[in-house]
Amino acid sequence: MPAKRILIVAGKRDERRRHDDAAVLAEQLHSAEAIVSLHVIDAGHGWAQDDGDIASARSWLATLAAA
């Protein structure tokens, strides 16, 4: 996965995942030489009430467009 850009958005209060699942996945992808951006937001498993997930995705996509 060299140089593949990957965004992970994880909910801090996700009741379906262990609290470290996102960090473990990010490390695995990083070990495969992917460029990983991990954003932990104040949300559960579903869509964030404050659109923090959407904001994170938009911000990440903007950095790709600028590159």
Number of C-alpha atoms within 10 A of each C-alpha: 12 11 11 12 15 16 15 17 18 23 23 18 15 15 12 10 14 10 14 11 11 19 15 11 14 20 15 13 18 19 12 13 14 17 17 18 15 17 18 17 18 14 20 16 13 12 12 15 10 11 12 18 22 13 12 19 15 12 12 16 12 11 9 10 8 6 5
